[in-house]
Amino acid sequence: MKLSEFKNTNTNTTKEEIKSKNDKEKVKTEQTQKSIEELYDTYKNMNSSELLTQLKKQVENQKKDGSFNFDNLTSSLNQIMPFLNEEQKNNLMTILNQIK
């Protein structure tokens, strides 16, 4: 095999691999979008009390299966705090204290 043939073969494989990876990422993005839309549809008509009840159930389930991490949650919330007004911050802190 000539070096030029090797290069072409290698390039074709790389292009195919890149296309395959891009296709997989596109499918993953579409699945994520669908999941977000389904979650939105599930919760869109709930009032704040119902939403809080659902949140508490999710936290309880995560605590039971060991996947709840309060420190990670707090860290994530601290990143969005600068973008919230005082009322939103207070509401978030109240919720955070309820699920601790």
LINBEL-V379514 format. One record per run of one state. SS is the DSSP state (@ for helix, = for strand, . for the rest). FROM is the first residue (numbers start at 1). TO is the last residue. If there is no record, write none. Layout:
ss: [SS | SS]
from: [FROM | FROM]
to: [TO | TO]
//
This chain:
ss: [. | @ | . | @ | . | @ | . | @ | .]
from: [1 | 3 | 44 | 48 | 66 | 70 | 82 | 86 | 100]
to: [2 | 43 | 47 | 65 | 69 | 81 | 85 | 99 | 100]
//
